[in-house]
Amino acid sequence: MAASSATAFMINGFDPTTADRLTQDEQNLIARRRKLLGPSYKLFYEHPVHVVRAEGVWLYDPEGNAFLDVYNNVPSVGHCHPRVVDAIAKQSKVLNTHTRYLHEDILKYSEDLLATYPDEISNVMYTCTGSEAVDLALRIARYYTGGTGIIVTANAYHGLTTAVAEISPSMGPNVPIGQHVYVVEAPDDYRGNGEDIGEVFAQRVEDAIKKMTRHGIKFAAFIADGIFSTDGILTDPPGFLKKTADVVQAAGGLYIADEVQPGFGRTGTHWWGFQRHGIVPDLVVMGKPMGNGMPIAGVAAKPEVLESFGNDIRYFNTFGANTVSIAAAQAVLDVIKDEDLMANSVKIGDYMVDGMKKLQQKYEHVGDVRGAGLFLAMEFVTDRTSKKPDAKLSLNVVNGLREKRILISAASPSGNVLKIRPPLPFTAEHADVFLSGLDEVLAANS
């Protein structure tokens, strides 16, 4: 099979068969990567980006050229934030160990973290990655309910472990969906024809529960991130997931909120994406934005959901909540509060949406603009009547921006939606650079 086919299921993936168009140094690096890391490791963009350092919202190549980062959510408070770097350095000089010893810092952080949650959620368990956190949440849900059936959306991505890959349809046809995993169409209000998307989506989930029950499968859990980031960044209207949560919990299943991408203040109005919808999930999974890229993630839980699992099953993760990662996580939480980054997410997110909507009026192939805080989307269509996805234009824009040293990517099953999620300290000046570049690229593709 041609190497280019391997990129078919990764939006914005580099095609290694085109490497001869790059500089000799870039070709050498790519060849070494493939030889040493194997073919699974993919690169972004038609012209991959070589980065050697980062600061704030900027990435730098070996020549010192600055690339505006409008994509990376993992360094949530900005690349190499001085307070996070300092916390890591100081703690690494003192102690780095696991959770089987008494230590104050994990308790202080857990108290501060859980204070951002509804009162009903008062326990937290730690892992190293979001994939591990989702894997653990699935184990808890199945143990608590005695069921095995899981419901996900049609282009969901939740992680890379064996169990979690089985609930991640976006990974493509070579990664089988689990036999007890039921897939429902995502809640796309842009194509909703005026329907109550909350009612429609809740009915889809209810129908899936009935179908799995009819096949002798006991329902265990529904899992989604509250902005459906890989399904196309489906943010509106706030509150539409409340009816789905009611359906899930009434059927005896658990609602698992995947907050790896929408969490830690990214939506601006709330700490957590599920709060935009007025729901209290049973389990919440968090990922590496927790530590600004350090290996720390976790599962927050209602204590009654965790009790039997915790009493009956010994769980341990050597590096989960190690003292250095906890120090990083504490610094991230403190920075979000002290620098008022949630308010900034609302302010700059609204500013960017306003600018993108002006471009929507200017360019007819921009079908929709939407977002929540600093997680934004611009959707391209061949025409606004049919709303047929225009993936070619989307990738042209992504790669056109890359040539202007502005980094974003794309999402949705068709890849026709710009995925825009800059670090939280983004400013209006940064937004203007992005909007100006986007205008120029759209003009060149009109």
Disulfide bonds with the S-S distance in Angstrom:
none
